[in-house]
Structures are given as C-alpha cells and as structure tokens.
Amino acid sequence: MATEDPMIDEPVIFERGEIVTVHGEIDYAKTPALRQQLLKITRAGSGVLVLDLHDVAYMDSSGLATLVETLQACRKADRALILCCLSEKVNGIFEIARLGSVFTVVKTLEEAKQAG
C-alpha cells in the first residue's frame, strides 16, 4: 500500500527499523513532497531507516539535499540512515558530490538490514 505520495512506499518494518522504497526521478519538482514524507517517517519511527533506491533512475542536487536533510533528521532522532541499491547513475552522483563518506551506502537490501 502506497502513501499519499506515490514516490514512496509505506515503510516495511523489520527487526531493527524500517525500509522505505523510493521510486522515480528525484528532481527539483518532486523533492518538496519527498522531503515532507521522509521527515514524517523519520520522526514517527525508530531504529534504522533504510532507503531502498533501486527504482530511482535519476537524482539531481535537490534530491541530494533532501537526503542530507533526512540524514540530519535521523541523527537528531538518534536513528541511523542507510541507503541501498543505488543505480550506477545515482551512485555516480554521490561520488561526484563526494557524499559516499557522509552516508552509509550498501549494495543490497540484505546488507542494509545487517548494517547500522
């Protein structure tokens, strides 16, 4: 079941936290709604927050900024944020922006469940 924003699936609970799957292209037009949903999920939940980005084909700088805000909100809520399943294109954006050392990024959902 999807939330009111079709870019994000309802969080799936696992023993250490929540998994949220993000869909589509994350650009300037879509980041306000994405930001609002991620901050709501961050504040409402507990434990590790895993963002599964396997279905994100494109992300611009506003998408990166949204993820940085989510990371900051997770830290304030004493939560870990883990990103997983990045496409080559999205992973390349993280490398160009030198954010690989800022975020915990893993290749698979199983790794994400074990990390953090």
C-alpha positions as CSV (number, residue, x, y, z in Angstrom):
1,M,0.0,0.0,0.0
2,A,1.5,3.3,-1.0
3,T,1.4,6.6,0.9
4,E,-0.3,9.7,-0.5
5,D,2.9,10.4,-2.4
6,P,3.4,7.6,-5.0
7,M,7.2,8.2,-4.9
8,I,7.4,6.4,-1.6
9,D,6.0,3.0,-0.4
10,E,4.7,2.6,3.1
11,P,7.6,1.7,5.5
12,V,8.2,-2.0,5.9
13,I,9.1,-2.9,9.4
14,F,12.0,-5.2,10.1
15,E,13.5,-6.2,13.5
16,R,16.0,-3.2,13.5
17,G,13.9,-0.5,11.9
18,E,12.1,0.4,8.7
19,I,12.7,0.1,5.0
20,V,11.3,2.7,2.6
21,T,11.4,2.2,-1.1
22,V,11.6,5.3,-3.2
23,H,10.5,5.4,-6.9
24,G,11.0,7.5,-9.9
25,E,13.2,10.5,-10.7
26,I,14.1,12.8,-7.8
27,D,14.3,16.3,-9.2
28,Y,13.5,19.9,-8.1
29,A,9.8,19.5,-8.8
30,K,9.4,16.3,-6.8
31,T,11.7,16.9,-3.8
32,P,9.3,19.0,-1.7
33,A,6.8,16.2,-1.4
34,L,9.6,13.6,-0.9
35,R,11.2,15.7,1.8
36,Q,7.9,16.1,3.7
37,Q,7.3,12.3,3.5
38,L,10.8,11.3,4.6
39,L,10.8,13.7,7.5
40,K,7.4,12.4,8.6
41,I,8.7,8.8,8.5
42,T,11.9,9.8,10.3
43,R,10.1,11.5,13.2
44,A,7.4,8.8,13.5
45,G,9.7,5.7,13.5
46,S,12.6,4.3,15.4
47,G,15.7,2.3,14.7
48,V,17.5,2.1,11.4
49,L,15.9,3.9,8.4
50,V,16.8,2.1,5.2
51,L,16.1,3.9,1.9
52,D,15.9,1.4,-1.0
53,L,16.7,3.4,-4.1
54,H,16.7,0.6,-6.6
55,D,13.9,2.2,-8.5
56,V,15.4,5.7,-8.6
57,A,16.7,6.3,-12.2
58,Y,17.8,9.9,-11.7
59,M,18.6,12.3,-8.9
60,D,19.6,16.0,-9.1
61,S,21.2,18.2,-6.5
62,S,17.8,18.9,-4.8
63,G,17.4,15.2,-4.3
64,L,20.9,15.0,-2.7
65,A,19.9,18.0,-0.5
66,T,16.7,16.1,0.6
67,L,18.8,13.1,1.5
68,V,21.2,15.3,3.5
69,E,18.2,16.8,5.4
70,T,16.9,13.3,6.1
71,L,20.3,12.2,7.4
72,Q,20.3,15.3,9.7
73,A,16.8,14.5,10.9
74,C,17.8,10.9,11.6
75,R,20.8,12.0,13.6
76,K,18.6,14.3,15.7
77,A,16.1,11.4,16.3
78,D,19.0,9.1,17.2
79,R,18.4,6.9,14.1
80,A,20.8,5.5,11.5
81,L,20.2,6.2,7.8
82,I,21.3,3.6,5.3
83,L,21.0,3.9,1.5
84,C,20.9,0.8,-0.6
85,C,20.6,-0.5,-4.1
86,L,21.7,2.7,-5.9
87,S,21.8,2.6,-9.7
88,E,25.1,3.3,-11.4
89,K,23.9,6.7,-12.4
90,V,22.7,7.7,-8.9
91,N,25.9,6.2,-7.3
92,G,27.9,8.3,-9.7
93,I,26.1,11.5,-8.5
94,F,27.1,10.5,-4.9
95,E,30.7,10.0,-6.0
96,I,30.9,13.4,-7.9
97,A,29.4,15.2,-4.8
98,R,31.8,13.2,-2.6
99,L,28.9,12.1,-0.3
100,G,30.0,8.5,-0.2
101,S,31.8,9.1,3.1
102,V,28.9,11.1,4.6
103,F,26.2,8.4,4.0
104,T,26.2,4.7,4.8
105,V,25.7,3.2,1.3
106,V,25.5,-0.5,0.7
107,K,24.8,-2.5,-2.4
108,T,21.9,-4.8,-1.3
109,L,18.9,-4.7,0.9
110,E,20.2,-7.6,2.9
111,E,23.4,-5.7,3.6
112,A,21.3,-2.7,4.7
113,K,19.4,-4.9,7.1
114,Q,22.6,-6.0,8.7
115,A,24.3,-2.6,8.7
116,G,23.8,0.3,11.2
